[in-house]
Amino acid sequence: MTSMVQLATSLDNQNLLRALEVFLVALVWLFFFRVIRAVWVEVRPPRARAALADVQVGLPPPPQRQEKTKGKRGGLRLTVVEPEHQRGESFDLASELTVGRAPGCGVRVEDAYTSNLHARLFRRDRSLWIEDLGSTNGTWVNGDRVVEPHRLRRGDLLQVGGTVFEVTR
């Protein structure tokens, strides 16, 4: 009788170990597919991402790239604070702009931590707003992650990847 109890306990332990083994393998595969998906999203050609973002957000195609200037006067501008070698470059915020690595972005950021189409700057109710476009590393304003459209004010610090901008006049 004790040998049957030992056999039953041994079988229960083996079944439990087998179930844990299957669960662990499933977790490893899930992690693997999440990593592959993240890489795929980042290396997908910019045109495909632009078309996808336009459909999801309901946006017109991104405008042509704005010219970088050093200190022109006018309305609100986006001025690079970091990295040091780009400090002082600024972008006019008179029209809607996309921020990212893609060639068609109005504010093109050459940074490995920036998505092809990272964020969108737009005007609503005479105010400047920013919206994250589903970027991998997020868009940050004054240290807070942007999860929905966020109103920008002069002096706000905007971080996209490793690049930090300041909203200036």
Residue frames as a rotation matrix with the C-alpha (Angstrom) as fourth column:
MET 1
0.564 0.826 0.000 0.00
0.826 -0.564 0.000 0.00
0.000 0.000 -1.000 0.00
THR 2
0.472 -0.460 -0.752 2.81
0.126 -0.810 0.573 2.43
-0.873 -0.365 -0.324 0.83
SER 3
-0.618 -0.716 0.324 4.48
0.417 0.052 0.908 1.68
-0.667 0.696 0.267 -2.48
MET 4
-0.083 0.668 0.740 1.29
0.977 -0.091 0.191 2.66
0.195 0.739 -0.645 -4.30
VAL 5
0.822 0.339 -0.458 1.13
0.472 -0.855 0.214 5.95
-0.319 -0.392 -0.863 -2.36
GLN 6
-0.016 -0.918 -0.395 4.79
0.104 -0.395 0.913 6.61
-0.994 -0.027 0.102 -3.15
LEU 7
-0.610 -0.157 0.776 4.14
0.741 0.233 0.630 5.83
-0.280 0.960 -0.025 -6.83
ALA 8
0.404 0.843 0.355 1.13
0.897 -0.441 0.027 8.17
0.180 0.308 -0.934 -6.92
THR 9
0.712 -0.218 -0.667 3.11
0.202 -0.846 0.493 10.95
-0.672 -0.486 -0.558 -5.21
SER 10
-0.387 -0.917 0.097 5.99
0.290 -0.021 0.957 10.43
-0.875 0.398 0.274 -7.61
LEU 11
-0.350 0.342 0.872 3.63
0.935 0.076 0.346 10.64
0.051 0.937 -0.346 -10.61
ASP 12
0.749 0.645 -0.152 2.03
0.659 -0.749 0.066 13.83
-0.071 -0.149 -0.986 -9.22
ASN 13
0.343 -0.716 -0.608 5.45
0.064 -0.628 0.776 15.42
-0.937 -0.305 -0.169 -8.79
GLN 14
-0.618 -0.570 0.541 6.46
0.541 0.191 0.819 14.40
-0.570 0.799 0.190 -12.31
ASN 15
0.090 0.747 0.658 3.25
0.977 -0.195 0.087 15.86
0.194 0.635 -0.748 -13.75
LEU 16
0.829 0.181 -0.529 3.77
0.372 -0.885 0.281 19.09
-0.417 -0.430 -0.801 -11.81
LEU 17
-0.109 -0.953 -0.284 7.36
0.102 -0.295 0.950 19.36
-0.989 0.075 0.129 -13.01
ARG 18
-0.542 -0.030 0.840 6.26
0.812 0.239 0.532 18.68
-0.217 0.970 -0.105 -16.61
ALA 19
0.541 0.807 0.236 3.57
0.834 -0.552 -0.023 21.39
0.111 0.209 -0.971 -16.37
LEU 20
0.647 -0.384 -0.659 6.10
0.103 -0.812 0.575 23.88
-0.755 -0.440 -0.486 -14.99
GLU 21
-0.450 -0.844 0.291 8.52
0.376 0.116 0.919 22.96
-0.810 0.523 0.265 -17.78
VAL 22
-0.186 0.482 0.856 5.86
0.976 -0.013 0.220 23.60
0.117 0.876 -0.468 -20.45
PHE 23
0.819 0.510 -0.262 4.94
0.556 -0.818 0.144 26.91
-0.141 -0.264 -0.954 -18.79
LEU 24
0.244 -0.823 -0.512 8.58
0.083 -0.509 0.857 28.02
-0.966 -0.251 -0.056 -18.71
VAL 25
-0.616 -0.435 0.657 9.10
0.646 0.199 0.737 27.14
-0.451 0.878 0.158 -22.39
ALA 26
0.261 0.795 0.548 5.93
0.942 -0.333 0.035 29.08
0.210 0.508 -0.836 -23.28
LEU 27
0.799 -0.016 -0.601 7.23
0.276 -0.878 0.390 32.13
-0.534 -0.478 -0.697 -21.39
VAL 28
-0.268 -0.960 -0.083 10.57
0.222 -0.145 0.964 31.96
-0.937 0.240 0.252 -23.21
TRP 29
-0.485 0.145 0.862 8.79
0.873 0.137 0.468 31.79
-0.050 0.980 -0.193 -26.59
LEU 30
0.646 0.764 0.011 6.52
0.763 -0.646 0.030 34.70
0.030 -0.011 -1.000 -25.65
PHE 31
0.466 -0.578 -0.670 9.54
0.092 -0.721 0.686 36.79
-0.880 -0.381 -0.283 -24.68
PHE 32
-0.549 -0.708 0.444 11.30
0.472 0.176 0.864 35.82
-0.690 0.684 0.238 -27.93
PHE 33
-0.129 0.580 0.804 8.32
0.974 -0.078 0.213 36.89
0.186 0.811 -0.555 -30.07
ARG 34
0.820 0.388 -0.420 7.97
0.492 -0.853 0.173 40.21
-0.292 -0.349 -0.891 -28.19
VAL 35
0.013 -0.902 -0.432 11.64
0.075 -0.430 0.900 40.99
-0.997 -0.044 0.062 -28.88
ILE 36
-0.641 -0.211 0.738 11.27
0.700 0.234 0.675 40.07
-0.315 0.949 -0.002 -32.57
ARG 37
0.366 0.854 0.370 8.15
0.921 -0.389 -0.014 42.27
0.132 0.346 -0.929 -32.83
ALA 38
0.697 -0.148 -0.702 9.92
0.230 -0.881 0.414 45.26
-0.679 -0.450 -0.580 -31.24
VAL 39
-0.435 -0.900 -0.033 12.85
0.163 -0.115 0.980 44.88
-0.886 0.421 0.197 -33.64
TRP 40
-0.418 0.339 0.843 10.50
0.905 0.241 0.352 44.50
-0.084 0.909 -0.407 -36.62
VAL 41
0.681 0.719 -0.141 8.59
0.714 -0.694 -0.093 47.68
-0.165 -0.038 -0.986 -35.72
GLU 42
0.464 -0.567 -0.681 11.84
-0.025 -0.776 0.630 49.65
-0.885 -0.275 -0.375 -35.54
VAL 43
-0.589 -0.806 0.052 13.42
0.005 0.060 0.998 48.36
-0.808 0.588 -0.031 -38.77
ARG 44
0.175 0.729 0.662 10.30
0.834 0.248 -0.494 48.45
-0.524 0.638 -0.564 -40.94
PRO 45
-0.579 -0.424 0.696 10.73
0.767 -0.573 0.289 50.86
0.276 0.702 0.657 -43.86
PRO 46
-0.873 0.172 -0.457 9.63
0.133 -0.817 -0.561 54.44
-0.470 -0.551 0.690 -43.02
ARG 47
-0.732 0.636 -0.245 6.96
-0.572 -0.377 0.729 54.57
0.371 0.673 0.640 -45.76
ALA 48
-0.299 0.634 -0.714 5.15
0.329 0.770 0.546 51.56
0.896 -0.072 -0.439 -44.35
ARG 49
-0.524 0.069 -0.849 5.25
0.846 -0.071 -0.529 53.05
-0.097 -0.995 -0.021 -40.85
ALA 50
-0.945 0.177 -0.274 4.12
-0.182 -0.983 -0.008 56.45
-0.270 0.042 0.962 -42.14
ALA 51
-0.531 0.791 -0.305 1.12
-0.390 0.092 0.916 54.93
0.752 0.605 0.259 -43.92
LEU 52
-0.252 0.404 -0.879 0.26
0.690 0.712 0.129 52.85
0.678 -0.574 -0.459 -40.86
ALA 53
-0.723 -0.066 -0.688 0.50
0.610 -0.530 -0.590 55.84
-0.326 -0.846 0.423 -38.51
ASP 54
-0.907 0.405 -0.112 -1.62
-0.413 -0.810 0.415 58.00
0.077 0.423 0.903 -40.83
VAL 55
-0.295 0.834 -0.466 -4.38
-0.053 0.473 0.879 55.39
0.954 0.284 -0.095 -40.87
GLN 56
-0.260 0.170 -0.951 -4.29
0.866 0.476 -0.152 54.79
0.426 -0.863 -0.271 -37.12
VAL 57
-0.611 -0.071 -0.789 -4.19
0.589 -0.706 -0.393 58.42
-0.529 -0.705 0.473 -36.05
GLY 58
0.445 0.810 0.381 -6.16
0.857 -0.262 -0.444 59.83
-0.260 0.524 -0.811 -38.98
LEU 59
0.155 -0.506 -0.849 -3.42
0.079 -0.850 0.521 62.27
-0.985 -0.148 -0.092 -39.94
PRO 60
0.960 -0.018 -0.281 -2.53
-0.279 -0.202 -0.939 63.76
-0.040 0.979 -0.198 -43.28
PRO 61
0.571 -0.817 -0.077 0.89
0.689 0.528 -0.496 62.75
0.446 0.230 0.865 -44.64
PRO 62
0.305 -0.505 -0.807 3.77
0.727 -0.424 0.540 64.34
-0.615 -0.752 0.238 -42.71
PRO 63
0.973 0.053 -0.225 4.75
-0.077 -0.843 -0.532 67.80
-0.218 0.535 -0.817 -43.98
GLN 64
0.539 -0.837 0.094 8.06
0.321 0.101 -0.941 68.49
0.779 0.537 0.324 -45.64
ARG 65
0.137 -0.608 -0.782 10.99
0.988 0.137 0.067 68.91
0.066 -0.782 0.620 -43.33
GLN 66
0.985 0.170 -0.035 11.41
0.174 -0.968 0.182 72.33
-0.003 -0.186 -0.983 -41.74
GLU 67
0.298 -0.918 0.260 14.67
0.199 -0.207 -0.958 74.17
0.934 0.337 0.121 -42.14
LYS 68
0.351 -0.318 -0.881 16.92
0.935 0.074 0.346 74.32
-0.045 -0.945 0.323 -39.10
THR 69
0.456 -0.221 0.862 17.81
0.149 -0.936 -0.318 77.82
0.877 0.273 -0.394 -38.03
LYS 70
-0.370 -0.586 -0.720 19.87
0.886 0.010 -0.463 79.50
0.279 -0.810 0.516 -35.37
GLY 71
-0.580 0.049 -0.813 17.84
0.623 -0.616 -0.481 82.04
-0.525 -0.786 0.327 -33.41
LYS 72
-0.727 0.440 0.527 15.19
0.229 -0.568 0.790 83.43
0.647 0.696 0.312 -35.81
ARG 73
-0.884 0.467 0.014 12.46
-0.222 -0.392 -0.893 85.41
-0.411 -0.793 0.450 -34.07
GLY 74
-0.546 0.774 -0.322 8.76
-0.471 0.034 0.881 84.68
0.693 0.633 0.346 -34.39
GLY 75
0.523 0.838 0.156 6.26
-0.667 0.289 0.686 82.20
0.530 -0.463 0.710 -32.86
LEU 76
0.629 -0.243 0.738 7.00
-0.535 0.554 0.638 79.13
-0.564 -0.796 0.218 -30.78
ARG 77
0.244 -0.662 -0.708 10.06
-0.769 0.313 -0.558 77.12
0.591 0.681 -0.433 -31.68
LEU 78
0.994 -0.099 0.035 11.56
0.064 0.837 0.543 73.80
-0.083 -0.538 0.839 -30.66
THR 79
0.462 -0.885 0.060 15.22
-0.771 -0.435 -0.466 74.31
0.439 0.169 -0.883 -29.69
VAL 80
0.544 -0.349 -0.763 17.70
0.293 0.931 -0.218 71.46
0.787 -0.105 0.608 -29.16
VAL 81
0.717 -0.320 0.619 19.20
-0.693 -0.417 0.588 71.39
0.071 -0.851 -0.521 -25.65
GLU 82
-0.187 -0.734 0.653 20.91
-0.545 0.630 0.553 67.97
-0.817 -0.252 -0.518 -25.83
PRO 83
0.483 -0.855 -0.189 23.02
0.858 0.419 0.297 66.46
-0.175 -0.306 0.936 -27.37
GLU 84
0.215 -0.501 -0.838 25.69
0.299 -0.783 0.545 69.11
-0.929 -0.368 -0.019 -27.05
HIS 85
-0.749 -0.628 0.213 26.78
0.372 -0.132 0.919 69.02
-0.549 0.767 0.332 -30.72
GLN 86
-0.418 0.672 0.611 23.24
0.768 -0.099 0.633 70.00
0.486 0.734 -0.475 -31.85
ARG 87
-0.126 0.376 -0.918 22.56
0.839 -0.453 -0.301 72.57
-0.529 -0.808 -0.259 -29.12
GLY 88
-0.509 -0.007 -0.861 20.90
-0.101 -0.993 0.068 75.71
-0.855 0.122 0.504 -30.47
GLU 89
-0.958 0.281 0.058 19.32
0.111 0.177 0.978 74.16
0.265 0.943 -0.201 -33.59
SER 90
-0.592 0.803 -0.073 15.68
-0.146 -0.196 -0.970 75.18
-0.793 -0.563 0.233 -33.69
PHE 91
-0.808 0.451 0.379 12.53
0.566 0.418 0.710 74.33
0.161 0.789 -0.593 -35.62
ASP 92
-0.798 0.591 0.117 9.59
-0.586 -0.807 0.078 76.63
0.140 -0.007 0.990 -36.36
LEU 93
-0.845 0.526 0.101 6.34
0.418 0.765 -0.489 75.30
-0.335 -0.371 -0.866 -34.90
ALA 94
-0.655 0.604 -0.454 3.97
-0.660 -0.750 -0.046 77.29
-0.368 0.269 0.890 -37.11
SER 95
0.114 0.690 -0.715 2.56
-0.871 0.416 0.262 74.14
0.478 0.592 0.648 -38.73
GLU 96
0.852 0.233 0.469 2.00
-0.436 0.812 0.388 70.52
-0.290 -0.535 0.793 -37.77
LEU 97
-0.001 -0.920 -0.393 5.24
-0.915 0.158 -0.370 68.54
0.402 0.359 -0.842 -37.55
THR 98
0.959 0.104 -0.263 6.22
-0.001 0.931 0.364 64.94
0.283 -0.349 0.893 -36.99
VAL 99
0.252 -0.893 0.373 9.31
-0.965 -0.202 0.167 64.09
-0.073 -0.402 -0.913 -34.95
GLY 100
0.801 -0.005 0.599 11.32
-0.094 0.986 0.134 60.97
-0.592 -0.164 0.789 -35.74
ARG 101
-0.219 -0.958 0.184 14.04
-0.043 0.197 0.979 59.28
-0.975 0.207 -0.084 -37.76
ALA 102
0.233 0.373 0.898 12.06
0.815 0.429 -0.390 58.92
-0.531 0.822 -0.204 -41.01
PRO 103
-0.699 -0.612 0.370 13.17
0.709 -0.529 0.466 61.12
-0.089 0.588 0.804 -43.94
GLY 104
-0.245 0.679 0.692 9.79
0.515 -0.514 0.686 62.89
0.821 0.525 -0.224 -44.19
CYS 105
0.281 0.368 -0.886 9.70
0.959 -0.127 0.252 64.08
-0.020 -0.921 -0.388 -40.57
GLY 106
0.761 0.071 0.645 9.60
0.180 -0.978 -0.106 67.83
0.623 0.197 -0.757 -39.99
VAL 107
0.430 -0.680 0.594 11.97
-0.903 -0.314 0.294 67.41
-0.014 -0.663 -0.749 -37.04
ARG 108
0.696 -0.246 -0.675 14.39
-0.102 0.896 -0.432 64.65
0.711 0.369 0.598 -37.97
VAL 109
0.542 -0.473 0.694 16.25
-0.810 -0.072 0.582 63.13
-0.225 -0.878 -0.423 -35.04
GLU 110
0.280 -0.562 -0.778 19.30
-0.402 0.667 -0.627 60.95
0.872 0.489 -0.039 -35.75
ASP 111
-0.353 -0.269 0.896 19.13
-0.936 0.101 -0.339 58.86
0.001 -0.958 -0.288 -32.59
ALA 112
-0.789 -0.019 -0.614 18.96
-0.161 0.971 0.177 55.09
0.593 0.238 -0.769 -32.10
TYR 113
-0.837 0.473 -0.275 16.39
0.457 0.330 -0.826 55.54
-0.300 -0.817 -0.492 -29.31
THR 114
-0.422 0.696 -0.582 13.97
-0.581 -0.700 -0.416 57.48
-0.696 0.163 0.699 -31.51
SER 115
-0.044 0.510 0.859 11.29
0.498 0.757 -0.424 55.71
-0.866 0.409 -0.287 -33.55
ASN 116
-0.679 -0.174 0.713 10.82
0.734 -0.195 0.651 56.39
0.026 0.965 0.260 -37.27
LEU 117
-0.168 0.681 0.713 7.58
-0.009 -0.724 0.690 58.25
0.986 0.109 0.127 -36.48
HIS 118
-0.745 -0.323 -0.584 7.96
0.528 0.249 -0.812 59.11
0.408 -0.913 -0.015 -32.82
ALA 119
-0.342 0.603 -0.721 5.67
0.648 -0.404 -0.645 62.06
-0.680 -0.688 -0.253 -32.03
ARG 120
-0.161 0.379 0.911 3.43
0.832 -0.445 0.332 64.68
0.531 0.811 -0.244 -33.61
LEU 121
-0.713 -0.037 -0.701 3.36
0.431 -0.811 -0.396 68.40
-0.553 -0.584 0.594 -32.78
PHE 122
-0.410 0.652 0.639 0.14
0.741 -0.171 0.649 70.18
0.532 0.739 -0.413 -33.73
ARG 123
-0.968 0.163 0.192 -1.96
-0.229 -0.888 -0.398 73.26
0.106 -0.430 0.897 -32.95
ARG 124
-0.244 0.947 -0.211 -5.39
0.724 0.322 0.610 73.12
0.645 -0.004 -0.764 -31.34
ASP 125
0.721 0.637 -0.273 -7.31
0.663 -0.521 0.538 75.99
0.200 -0.569 -0.798 -29.74
ARG 126
0.728 -0.488 0.482 -4.40
-0.279 -0.853 -0.442 78.39
0.627 0.187 -0.757 -30.35
SER 127
0.517 -0.581 0.629 -2.13
-0.692 0.148 0.706 76.12
-0.504 -0.800 -0.326 -28.25
LEU 128
-0.098 -0.648 -0.756 0.71
-0.841 0.459 -0.285 73.78
0.532 0.608 -0.590 -29.15
TRP 129
0.657 0.380 0.651 0.15
-0.659 0.709 0.251 70.09
-0.366 -0.594 0.716 -28.41
ILE 130
-0.487 -0.762 -0.427 2.28
-0.855 0.516 0.054 66.94
0.179 0.392 -0.902 -28.62
GLU 131
0.684 0.676 0.275 1.11
-0.691 0.721 -0.054 63.39
-0.235 -0.154 0.960 -29.15
ASP 132
-0.445 -0.790 0.420 3.18
-0.576 0.613 0.541 60.20
-0.685 -0.001 -0.728 -28.99
LEU 133
0.198 0.494 -0.847 2.70
-0.973 0.206 -0.107 58.07
0.122 0.845 0.521 -32.12
GLY 134
0.973 0.223 0.055 3.21
-0.230 0.953 0.196 54.70
-0.009 -0.203 0.979 -30.42
SER 135
0.252 -0.960 -0.121 6.98
-0.699 -0.094 -0.709 55.06
0.670 0.263 -0.695 -30.06
THR 136
0.302 -0.232 -0.925 8.97
0.365 0.924 -0.112 52.30
0.881 -0.303 0.364 -28.41
ASN 137
-0.512 -0.669 -0.538 10.78
0.761 -0.064 -0.645 54.47
0.397 -0.740 0.542 -25.85
GLY 138
0.302 0.779 -0.550 8.06
0.934 -0.356 0.008 57.05
-0.190 -0.517 -0.835 -25.29
THR 139
-0.141 -0.211 0.967 7.84
0.377 -0.915 -0.145 60.82
0.915 0.344 0.209 -25.49
TRP 140
-0.037 0.000 -0.999 8.50
0.999 0.005 -0.037 62.79
0.005 -1.000 0.000 -22.31
VAL 141
0.164 0.102 0.981 7.54
0.184 -0.980 0.071 66.34
0.969 0.169 -0.179 -21.27
ASN 142
0.065 -0.257 0.964 9.24
-0.810 -0.578 -0.100 67.71
0.583 -0.774 -0.246 -18.16
GLY 143
-0.797 -0.532 0.286 10.05
-0.600 0.644 -0.473 64.15
0.068 -0.549 -0.833 -17.05
ASP 144
-0.175 0.814 0.554 6.49
-0.381 0.462 -0.801 62.82
-0.908 -0.351 0.229 -17.47
ARG 145
-0.864 -0.116 0.491 5.62
0.331 0.603 0.726 60.28
-0.380 0.789 -0.483 -20.16
VAL 146
-0.530 0.693 -0.488 3.09
-0.809 -0.586 0.046 61.49
-0.254 0.420 0.871 -22.75
VAL 147
-0.814 0.301 0.496 0.23
0.267 0.953 -0.140 58.97
-0.515 0.019 -0.857 -22.86
GLU 148
0.303 0.865 0.400 -2.37
0.907 -0.133 -0.399 61.23
-0.293 0.483 -0.825 -24.47
PRO 149
0.137 -0.278 0.951 -2.14
0.611 -0.732 -0.301 64.55
0.780 0.622 0.070 -26.32
HIS 150
0.176 -0.242 -0.954 -0.37
0.931 -0.274 0.241 67.02
-0.320 -0.931 0.177 -24.02
ARG 151
0.917 0.174 0.358 -0.45
0.285 -0.915 -0.285 70.83
0.278 0.363 -0.889 -24.19
LEU 152
-0.025 -0.991 -0.131 3.01
0.981 0.001 -0.195 72.41
0.193 -0.133 0.972 -24.42
ARG 153
0.957 0.221 -0.186 4.01
0.263 -0.934 0.244 75.75
-0.120 -0.283 -0.952 -22.93
ARG 154
0.519 -0.814 0.263 7.05
-0.276 -0.450 -0.849 77.93
0.809 0.368 -0.458 -23.39
GLY 155
-0.054 -0.663 0.746 9.90
-0.983 -0.097 -0.157 76.53
0.176 -0.742 -0.647 -21.29
ASP 156
0.786 0.358 0.504 8.72
-0.455 0.887 0.078 72.90
-0.419 -0.291 0.860 -21.39
LEU 157
-0.414 -0.904 -0.106 11.44
-0.829 0.327 0.454 70.30
-0.376 0.275 -0.885 -21.93
LEU 158
0.742 0.649 -0.168 10.54
-0.637 0.605 -0.478 67.65
-0.209 0.462 0.862 -24.49
GLN 159
-0.366 -0.878 0.310 12.54
-0.687 0.479 0.546 64.41
-0.628 -0.013 -0.778 -24.69
VAL 160
0.830 0.457 -0.318 12.41
-0.546 0.556 -0.627 62.18
-0.110 0.694 0.711 -27.76
GLY 161
0.684 -0.645 -0.341 14.85
0.419 0.730 -0.540 59.29
0.597 0.226 0.769 -27.50
GLY 162
0.079 -0.759 -0.647 18.16
0.982 -0.054 0.183 60.77
-0.174 -0.649 0.741 -26.35
THR 163
-0.644 -0.265 0.718 17.39
0.507 -0.850 0.142 64.25
0.573 0.455 0.682 -27.71
VAL 164
-0.115 0.569 -0.814 16.03
0.883 -0.318 -0.346 66.99
-0.456 -0.758 -0.466 -25.45
PHE 165
-0.405 0.119 0.907 14.25
0.581 -0.733 0.355 70.05
0.707 0.670 0.227 -26.85
GLU 166
-0.625 0.319 -0.713 12.98
0.517 -0.515 -0.684 73.19
-0.585 -0.796 0.157 -25.16
VAL 167
0.233 0.754 0.614 9.86
0.951 -0.308 0.017 75.02
0.202 0.580 -0.789 -26.29
THR 168
-0.525 -0.509 -0.682 11.03
0.595 -0.793 0.133 78.61
-0.609 -0.336 0.719 -26.87
ARG 169
0.681 0.663 -0.311 9.86
0.257 -0.614 -0.746 81.81
-0.686 0.428 -0.589 -28.62
